[in-house]
Amino acid sequence: MIKNRLFYNLRYIRRPPWDSGITPPELQAFLKGLSPGRAIDLGCGTGTNLITLARLGWQVTGIDIASRAINQARKKAMQAGVTADLYVGDVSRLDGIFGPYDFVLDLGCLHGLSEQEKDGYLRQIDRILRPGGIWFLYAYLRPLDGTSTLGLTPADLEQMTARISLRSRLDGLGHGDRPSAYFIFEKPKTLEIENR
């Protein structure tokens, strides 16, 4: 994890390729149909999307492993005139962050985690997302030809759908023409929130 923290802090010395500064239209369209509540942005980077959420009336929390990104997010939130709780931390542990959240957002964080970190991340989704809550995920898909280790595998997707209901999936191509998808999951309303 220390290696990842250093890598991402170095990437935020300049603007990394994933930080477009624009909220994706897929997310903007989806948010139009939701009533504001509590939201958390996992891997929030410099805060573009949590600012969008806050402007729509959401109470927002953001977490990122890169302190440089969180410092930039604090400045951007202040300049935008919005309030956000921002944390430097590990999305597979979420130390000091408590739910329940109505909406969990991840635009490009989960797909870069190790298998062990993915398992911890999914346990945190179980813990912080309220029954009936939505998890909006954008992720690269790992190529079946083995040309990359970045992305979600079919086994990852199977593990995810065993825990939470998949409402929709929109496949496409991401940065560098990598296979990717937007996923919308909903936590079943009958489940109790577990503190793990």
C-alpha positions as CSV (number, residue, x, y, z in Angstrom):
1,M,0.0,0.0,0.0
2,I,2.9,2.4,0.7
3,K,4.1,1.8,-2.8
4,N,0.7,2.8,-4.2
5,R,0.5,5.9,-2.0
6,L,3.9,7.1,-3.4
7,F,2.9,6.3,-7.0
8,Y,-0.3,8.2,-6.8
9,N,1.2,11.2,-5.0
10,L,3.8,11.4,-7.7
11,R,1.1,11.2,-10.4
12,Y,-0.7,14.2,-8.8
13,I,2.4,16.5,-9.1
14,R,0.9,17.0,-12.6
15,R,-2.6,16.3,-13.8
16,P,-2.9,12.5,-14.2
17,P,-4.6,11.2,-17.3
18,W,-7.7,10.0,-15.4
19,D,-8.3,13.4,-13.8
20,S,-10.4,15.0,-16.6
21,G,-12.0,17.6,-14.4
22,I,-15.3,16.7,-15.9
23,T,-18.1,14.7,-14.4
24,P,-19.0,11.9,-16.9
25,P,-22.4,12.4,-18.6
26,E,-23.3,8.8,-17.6
27,L,-23.1,9.9,-13.9
28,Q,-24.8,13.2,-14.5
29,A,-27.8,11.5,-16.2
30,F,-28.1,8.9,-13.4
31,L,-28.0,11.5,-10.6
32,K,-31.0,13.4,-12.1
33,G,-33.2,10.5,-11.0
34,L,-32.0,10.3,-7.4
35,S,-33.0,12.2,-4.3
36,P,-30.0,13.6,-2.4
37,G,-28.8,11.9,0.7
38,R,-25.4,10.8,2.0
39,A,-22.7,10.0,-0.7
40,I,-19.1,8.8,-0.6
41,D,-16.7,9.0,-3.5
42,L,-14.1,6.2,-3.2
43,G,-10.8,7.3,-4.9
44,C,-12.2,10.8,-5.2
45,G,-9.0,12.3,-6.6
46,T,-9.2,16.1,-6.8
47,G,-12.9,16.1,-6.0
48,T,-14.6,16.9,-9.3
49,N,-17.4,14.4,-8.8
50,L,-18.0,15.0,-5.2
51,I,-18.3,18.7,-6.0
52,T,-21.0,17.8,-8.5
53,L,-22.8,15.7,-5.9
54,A,-22.6,18.5,-3.3
55,R,-24.0,21.0,-5.8
56,L,-27.0,18.6,-6.3
57,G,-27.6,18.7,-2.5
58,W,-25.8,15.5,-1.4
59,Q,-23.9,15.4,1.9
60,V,-20.5,14.2,0.6
61,T,-17.5,12.3,1.8
62,G,-14.4,11.6,-0.3
63,I,-11.4,9.4,0.3
64,D,-8.2,9.0,-1.7
65,I,-4.8,7.4,-1.0
66,A,-3.0,10.4,-2.4
67,S,-2.7,13.3,0.0
68,R,-1.8,15.6,-2.9
69,A,-5.2,14.8,-4.5
70,I,-7.1,15.4,-1.2
71,N,-5.3,18.7,-0.7
72,Q,-6.4,19.7,-4.2
73,A,-9.9,18.5,-3.5
74,R,-10.1,20.6,-0.4
75,K,-9.1,23.7,-2.4
76,K,-11.5,23.0,-5.2
77,A,-14.4,22.4,-2.8
78,M,-13.7,25.7,-1.0
79,Q,-13.5,27.5,-4.3
80,A,-16.8,25.9,-5.4
81,G,-18.4,26.9,-2.1
82,V,-19.4,23.4,-1.1
83,T,-18.8,21.3,2.1
84,A,-17.2,17.9,1.9
85,D,-15.6,15.6,4.4
86,L,-12.2,14.5,2.9
87,Y,-9.9,11.8,4.0
88,V,-6.5,10.4,3.0
89,G,-6.9,6.7,3.3
90,D,-7.2,3.2,2.0
91,V,-10.5,2.3,0.3
92,S,-10.1,-1.3,1.3
93,R,-10.2,-0.3,5.0
94,L,-12.1,3.0,5.3
95,D,-10.7,3.6,8.8
96,G,-12.8,6.3,10.6
97,I,-15.5,6.3,7.9
98,F,-19.0,5.1,9.0
99,G,-22.2,4.6,7.1
100,P,-24.8,4.2,6.2
101,Y,-24.4,5.9,2.8
102,D,-27.2,6.1,0.2
103,F,-24.8,6.4,-2.7
104,V,-21.3,5.0,-3.2
105,L,-19.3,6.3,-6.2
106,D,-16.2,4.8,-7.7
107,L,-15.0,6.1,-11.0
108,G,-11.8,4.1,-11.6
109,C,-10.5,3.0,-8.2
110,L,-11.5,-0.6,-7.7
111,H,-10.0,-1.8,-11.0
112,G,-6.5,-0.9,-9.8
113,L,-6.5,-2.8,-6.5
114,S,-4.8,-6.1,-5.7
115,E,-7.0,-9.1,-5.2
116,Q,-6.6,-8.8,-1.4
117,E,-7.5,-5.1,-1.5
118,K,-10.5,-5.8,-3.7
119,D,-11.8,-8.2,-1.1
120,G,-11.4,-5.6,1.7
121,Y,-13.0,-3.0,-0.6
122,L,-16.1,-5.2,-1.1
123,R,-16.4,-5.8,2.7
124,Q,-16.4,-2.0,3.1
125,I,-19.2,-1.7,0.5
126,D,-21.2,-4.3,2.5
127,R,-20.5,-2.3,5.7
128,I,-21.2,1.3,4.6
129,L,-24.0,1.0,1.9
130,R,-27.5,1.1,3.4
131,P,-30.1,-1.4,2.3
132,G,-31.6,-0.1,-0.9
133,G,-28.5,2.1,-1.5
134,I,-26.8,2.5,-4.9
135,W,-23.1,1.7,-5.8
136,F,-22.2,3.5,-9.1
137,L,-18.9,2.0,-10.5
138,Y,-16.8,2.7,-13.5
139,A,-14.0,0.2,-14.1
140,Y,-11.7,-1.2,-16.7
141,L,-12.2,-4.9,-17.6
142,R,-9.1,-7.1,-17.7
143,P,-8.4,-8.4,-21.2
144,L,-8.8,-12.2,-21.5
145,D,-5.5,-12.4,-23.5
146,G,-3.4,-11.5,-20.4
147,T,-2.0,-8.3,-22.0
148,S,-2.8,-6.3,-18.8
149,T,-3.2,-7.0,-15.1
150,L,-5.3,-3.9,-14.6
151,G,-9.1,-4.3,-14.5
152,L,-11.8,-6.4,-13.2
153,T,-11.9,-10.1,-14.0
154,P,-15.0,-12.3,-14.6
155,A,-14.2,-13.8,-11.1
156,D,-14.3,-10.3,-9.6
157,L,-17.6,-9.6,-11.2
158,E,-19.0,-12.9,-10.0
159,Q,-17.9,-12.1,-6.4
160,M,-19.5,-8.6,-6.7
161,T,-22.9,-9.9,-7.9
162,A,-22.9,-12.6,-5.2
163,R,-22.9,-9.7,-2.7
164,I,-25.0,-7.0,-4.3
165,S,-27.6,-6.8,-7.1
166,L,-26.5,-5.6,-10.5
167,R,-29.1,-3.2,-11.9
168,S,-27.4,-2.3,-15.1
169,R,-24.1,-2.5,-17.1
170,L,-23.0,-0.3,-19.9
171,D,-19.8,-1.6,-21.7
172,G,-17.5,0.7,-23.7
173,L,-13.9,1.7,-24.2
174,G,-12.0,3.8,-21.7
175,H,-8.7,5.7,-21.8
176,G,-6.4,4.0,-24.4
177,D,-9.3,2.0,-25.8
178,R,-9.3,-0.3,-22.8
179,P,-12.5,-2.4,-22.4
180,S,-14.5,-0.8,-19.6
181,A,-18.0,-0.6,-18.1
182,Y,-20.3,1.5,-16.0
183,F,-22.1,-0.7,-13.4
184,I,-25.0,0.3,-11.2
185,F,-25.5,-2.0,-8.2
186,E,-28.3,-1.9,-5.6
187,K,-27.9,-3.4,-2.1
188,P,-31.0,-5.5,-1.4
189,K,-33.4,-3.8,1.1
190,T,-33.8,-6.9,3.2
191,L,-30.1,-7.1,4.3
192,E,-29.0,-5.6,7.6
193,I,-26.0,-3.4,7.7
194,E,-23.1,-5.4,9.2
195,N,-20.3,-3.8,11.1
196,R,-17.2,-5.7,10.2
